[in-house]
Amino acid sequence: MHKAKLQISKATPPIGSGEGHGAVNLGFGRVSRHCATALAIFAGCLAVGNLWVVPLSVISLLEAGRGVILLLLGIGLMGTARLSLVLTLLVALAGLNIFTAAGNATSLMAIIEVCLVTTAAFALVTPR
C-alpha cells in the first residue's frame, strides 16, 4: 500500500493576514456595543435591585419590569443583530423621564441610561 505524506509548509503567514500576531482588532462599533451590553445589564440590575430600597408601588414595579427588559436586551446585545440595539435605544429613551425624580439611585440610573443611549447609538451607526 502506498502511504501519502502530509507536507507541512514552514513558511510564515503574510503579515497582513492578522493571524498569529496575538492582536485582536476591535473596531469602535464592537467596543461601543460591548459597552452598551455592560451598561444595559448594569442598568437592569440597578432597576431590579431598586425594589429593595424604595417602597413597593406600581411605579417601582414598572421600573423593575423595565429593568428585566434591559437585562434581556443586554443578553441580546452580546450577539450581532441590530434589532437588539434598536430595542435597547427605545427602552432606554423611554426611561429618560426619571431626570425629574429625586433620589440617589434614580439619578445614577439616569446617568447610566444616558451613557447607554449614546453607546448604543454609536454602535448602531458605526460599521461592525
C-alpha positions in Angstrom: 0.0 0.0 0.0 1.1 3.5 -0.7 1.3 5.9 2.2 0.6 9.5 1.5 2.8 12.0 3.3 1.4 15.3 4.6 3.7 18.1 3.6 3.9 20.8 6.1 5.0 24.2 4.9 7.3 26.1 7.2 6.6 29.4 5.5 5.3 32.2 7.7 1.9 33.6 7.0 1.7 37.0 5.3 2.0 40.0 7.6 -1.3 41.5 6.5 -3.4 38.4 7.4 -3.7 39.3 11.1 -3.3 35.8 12.2 -0.6 34.6 14.6 0.3 38.0 16.0 -1.9 37.8 19.1 -3.5 41.2 18.4 -7.3 41.4 18.5 -8.6 44.1 16.2 -11.7 45.5 17.8 -13.4 48.3 15.9 -15.2 51.2 17.5 -18.5 49.6 16.7 -17.7 46.5 18.6 -16.3 48.3 21.6 -19.3 50.6 21.9 -21.6 47.5 21.5 -19.7 45.8 24.4 -20.0 48.9 26.5 -23.7 49.1 25.7 -24.0 45.5 26.8 -22.4 46.1 30.1 -24.4 49.3 30.7 -27.7 47.6 29.8 -27.0 44.7 32.2 -25.9 47.1 34.9 -28.9 49.4 34.5 -31.2 46.3 34.5 -29.7 45.1 37.8 -29.9 48.5 39.3 -33.6 48.8 38.4 -34.5 45.4 39.8 -32.3 46.0 42.9 -34.1 49.3 43.5 -37.1 47.3 44.7 -35.3 46.6 48.0 -34.7 50.3 48.6 -37.9 52.1 47.6 -41.4 51.5 48.9 -43.4 49.0 46.8 -45.7 50.8 44.4 -46.9 50.5 40.9 -44.3 52.8 39.6 -41.4 50.9 41.3 -42.8 47.6 39.9 -43.0 49.1 36.4 -39.4 50.3 36.7 -38.3 46.8 37.8 -40.1 45.3 34.8 -38.3 47.7 32.6 -35.1 46.6 34.3 -35.9 43.0 33.5 -36.4 44.0 29.8 -33.0 45.8 29.9 -31.4 42.7 31.3 -32.8 40.6 28.5 -31.7 43.2 25.9 -28.2 43.2 27.4 -28.1 39.5 26.8 -29.3 40.1 23.3 -26.6 42.7 22.7 -24.0 40.0 23.1 -24.9 38.9 19.6 -24.5 40.7 16.3 -28.1 41.7 15.3 -29.0 45.3 15.1 -32.6 44.7 16.4 -31.3 44.5 20.0 -29.5 47.8 19.6 -32.7 49.5 18.3 -34.8 48.0 21.1 -32.3 49.0 23.7 -32.3 52.5 22.4 -36.1 52.6 22.6 -36.3 51.2 26.2 -33.5 53.4 27.4 -35.1 56.5 25.8 -38.4 55.6 27.5 -36.7 55.7 30.9 -35.0 59.0 30.5 -38.0 60.8 32.1 -36.6 59.9 35.5 -34.5 63.1 35.5 -37.3 64.7 37.4 -37.3 62.0 40.1 -35.4 62.6 43.3 -33.0 60.1 44.9 -29.5 58.8 44.5 -30.4 55.5 42.7 -32.7 57.3 40.2 -30.0 59.9 39.4 -27.4 57.1 38.9 -29.9 55.3 36.7 -30.4 58.4 34.6 -26.7 58.8 34.1 -26.3 55.2 33.2 -29.2 55.4 30.7 -27.8 58.5 29.0 -24.5 56.6 28.6 -26.4 53.6 27.4 -28.3 55.6 24.8 -25.1 57.2 23.5 -23.1 54.0 23.3 -25.9 52.1 21.7 -26.4 54.9 19.1 -22.7 54.9 18.3 -22.8 51.1 17.9 -25.8 51.4 15.6 -24.3 53.9 13.2 -20.7 52.6 13.1 -19.8 49.6 11.0 -19.0 46.3 12.6 
